[in-house]
Amino acid sequence: MQIVFGACLFALFLVLSMLSVFCFSRNWLRSGYFGALVVFLVFFGADFSFIPGLLLGEKGDWSLRYFSAPAVITLFFINPILPGLGVLFAGLFCLDCYVRERSRAWLFLAALLFVALIEVKMLIAMQLMCSLALAAVVYLIIFSNADLFKIGGCTALGAIPLVCWVLLKNRSSAQIVTKFEPWLYV
């Protein structure tokens, strides 16, 4: 029963991630064909580490020999990167729609998805928030427009309850810690 549930969950995450990557790419590149190409490259091309293997005529996976496990492999296991990828691209799609249309619904959805990304993949969420802050400053300086600050502010307001919950849980019981240790893929 657990295997069937896991397979269904994986299929759901995979389909939602592919759909969100396609929607963002099609909207951003203004082409359905290039959107489909981006989906293929995200899920099967990864870092193009297969190209040296093809050029050298190697039978095995070239990146597996040098990196222990290619990035594509993690996408096809029950791994938080798969739903994180879907939430990230769905948030970027909403951000793109907000910048084009200036609708409060897109603002709310983008902020909500960026906050949800904190729960799925914290490192991606932190990188996104830092990039969003830097882009907001550059956008303000170059174009004299503060629209990206609205998304950053809404995301920060939505993230406050999550951050407070972690701080309160750390104070009252077991410590929730994020740490980096040397392991096989790092």
Secondary structure, DSSP 4 states (H G I P E B T S, - for coil): -HHHHHHHHHHHHHHHHHHHHHHHHHHHHT-HHHHHHHHHIIIIITTSTHHHHHHHT-SS-HHHHHHSS-HHHHHTSS-THHHHHHHHHHHHHHHHHHHHH--HHHHHHHHHHHHHHHHH-HHHHHHHHHHHHHHHHHHHHHH---HHHHHHHHHHHHHHHHHHHHHHHHHHSS---------TT-
